[in-house]
């Protein structure tokens, strides 16, 4: 549920809007919980869940799991459509991708390109767009750049979760990147993607798209990167890396929130408008409106 909420929150922050479509976002959260559950259940049936997984043990999916998963996906689409048309179609596309990813006939999870693409498009783009669409705000260049940076991060996270599963994927007959590249190269590519996404974030901050206080988080990334560079590759290595990446993301959000709270105490623009290169015309409009 967190990724749609990122899109929903960013839409408000970008233009300094007050809360909109609150009941709709709650509906979308229910939809995304069902979508996530259905996706995981289909994936469990495909894999058999007989091997080591990130933050979990092995097990066997009970009979009827596929049917329950499909019902969950259908309910997810229904709840999302009730929240908004764009959110509904994003959810429907995600549900379709989940089936293509885990259905034995297609099994895109085991494809060298499509498996990664499903995660990047589903979690990195459609999930964010679903949440962003609810307040019905105008898309900005900052929004596009932020979305692309997040998609790069999701690609890195996908490979990070996959890097220690070479033996399991090979035994299942998959042709995932870790099977084709090996654990070492997969881990290195994951690290490079995370670095690219983070450098994009810091660059956007340096040019004034985000509050400059975010630059204080830069040294923390060295701590994150040290784990991504560590060896050997294992499930413990991956879980520690995920925790550090998530902590870095939370620190970035905390600095943005801190800047927002400071701006609320002033008479000037707030949120995304209170940035060095946040949209100047809008900033003037907000300042003049407050003076009236």
N, C-alpha and C positions, 0 to 999 in steps of 0.2 A: 504493500500500500504506500510505501514511502516515496516511490518514484513519481506516481501521479501527484502526490502532495507537493513534491518539488516543483513540478510544472505549475500547479495551482498557486503556490506561494510566490514563485518568480513572476507570474503574470501580475500579481498585485504589487510586488516590490518594484518591478520595472517602471510602472507608471504612477507609483505612489497612490494606488486606489484603496479605498476602504473595502472591507470584506464584502464579497459578492457571492451569490449562489452557494451559501453555506449548506443548505439542505441537499443540494445537488452533489457537492463534494463528499458528503457523508454517504450518499447513495453510491457514488463511484468507489469509495473505499470498500463497501460491501462487495461490489462487482469485482474489484481487483483481488480481494481475498479469495473469492470463488475461483477466479481465473488462475491465480497462483496455485491454489490447491489442485484444481483440475490438471494443470500443466505438470505439476510434480507427480501426480498419480499416474498419468500416462507415461511419463518418463520412467517411473518405477517399474511399470509393467514391461516396457521395452528392455530395460537393463536387467530386470530380475532382482536388482538391488542385492546382488550376492557378493559385491566387492566393497572396498573401502570408499567412503564418500566423505565429503567435507562436512564437518560438524554432525556426523551421524554414523550409525553402525549399519551392518548388513542385515538383510531380512528378505522375506518373500512377500510379494503383494498378494493379498487375499483374492479369492475368486469374486468376480463382479466389480473389480476395481475400475476396469475400463468403462463400464456402463456408468458407474457413479461419477467418474471423471468427466464424461461427456455431458451428463446432466449438469454438473457444476459449471462447465463452460457455457452451456446454454443459458443457465440462470444468470451468469455473469453478464452476458450480452444483454439480457432483458433489463437487469438493474442499470447497466450503463446507458442504455437507450432512454430509460426514464430520467436519467440525469441530464442528458444532452445528446443531440444527434451526432456531433463530431466524436464525442467520447464513446458513444455507442458503436460507431463504425471502427474506431480505433480498437475497441475491445473485440469486436467481431474479427478483425484482421489478426489480432493477437491469438484468438481462439483457433483460427484457421492455421496459423503458424505453429501453434502447439500440437495440433493433430499431424501436420506434415513433419514436424520435428520428431515425433515419437511413434507414429503409426508404422507397423512393420513393413508395409508396402513401400513407403517413401523413406522412412528412417533418416531424415535429414541430419539428425544428431551425429550420425556416423560419416557424413559427407565432409570433405576437407574445406569446403567454402560455405555451404548452406547452413551448417550447424552454427558457425560463428555469426553468419549474417542474421539468422533468426534472433539470436540474443541481442545483437546490436540494434536491429530494427525494432524488435519487440520491447525490450527493456530500455534501450537507449533513446528511442525516438517516439514510438507510438504511446508508450506509457506516459511520457512527459507531455506530449501533445494532448492526450486525453484530459489531464488535469489543467493544462494551460487554457484549453478551450472553454472551460466552464464560465469564467468571468466575462468572456466575450470582449477581449481587449485587442488592440491592434498589434500585430507582430512587428518587432523592431529588429534592427541589425544586431543589437546586443543579444536579443533573444536567439537569433539564428546562430551566432558565434558561440553562445553558451551551450546550445543544444549539440553542436558539433563537438565541442570539447567533452561533453558528457558521453557522447557516443564513443569517443576514443577511449575514455575511461572504462566503459562497459566492455569494449573489446579486450582491454587489458585484464579486466576481472574475469572474463570468460576463459581466457587462456591460463590465468593464474589457477582457476579451479580445475583446469584440465591437465595441468603440467605433471601432476603426480600419478595420473591414471593411465600411463602408457601401457602397462601390462594388461590391465583390465580391458581397455579399448581394443587392443590387438586381439585378445582372446575372444571378444565379441564379434570380431570381423569388421570393426569400424575403420574408417580411413580419416580419422580426425587429425588435426595438425600435430598433436603430440605423437601419434603413430608415425606420421610422415617425417617429422623433424627430430623427434626425440625430446626427452624431458628438458635437457639443458637449453636447447635452442628455443623451445616453447617458453621457458621461464625468462629467457633473455628478451624475446619479443614482447612478452607481457610487461616486463620492466620498462622497455622502450616506449610502449604505448601509454603506460601510466605517466612516464616522464613527459611525453608529448602533450598529454591532456593537462598535466599540471603546469607545464611551461606556458601553454596557451592561457590558462587561468591567470597566471602571474603577469603575462604580457597584457592581457585585457585590463588587469588592475593597474599596471604601469601607465597605460595610455588613458586611464581615467574612466573606464566602463564600470568598475567596481570601486568601492571605497578603498583608498590607499592603505588603510590599516590592514587590509588583507595581506599585504606584503610581509607583515610580521610573521605570517605562517610559513614563509619560505624555508627558514632553517629547519622546521619540523619535517619538511619533506626529505631532508638528508637522512633523518632517522628512519623514515618509512622506506626509503630507497636502500638503506643498508640491509634491511630484511629481505627485500626483493632480490638483492644481489647475493645473499647468503646461499650456501649450499651445504648439504645435499638437498635436492628437491624431495619434499615429502608432504603428507597431509598436514603435519604440524607446521611446516614451513609456510604452506598456503594459508592455513587458518590464522597464523600470526600476521602474515602479510595483509590479509583482509582486515583484521582488527586495526592494524596501524593505518591502513588507507581510510577506513571508516572514521577513525579518530581525527585524522587530518581533515576530512570533509566536515566533521562536526566543528572543528576549530575555525574553519573558514566561515561556516554559517554563524558561529558565535561572534566573530569579528564584524560581520555584516550587520548582525542584530545590534551589536554595541554601537556601531556608527548610526544606525537608524534611531536608537533611543536618544543619542546625543542630538540628532537633527530634530527630533520631536520637541526638544526643549528650546529650540530657536524659533525665530519668526520666518525663516527661509524655507526652501523646499525640503522634502523628506524622502526617505527610501531611495529608490533608483534615480530620482531626479536630483538628489543631493550628492552628485558625483562630479568629478572634474570634467568629464565629457558625456555626462548623462544628458539628455536632450535640451540644449540651451533655450530654445523657444518655449518649451514646456516649463522650464524653471522660471523664466520671466513671467509666464502666465500664472503660475502658482504663487509667486511672490506678490504680483499685483492683486490677485484675488484675495490674499490674506490682508492686504493693506486696505481693502474696501470695507 
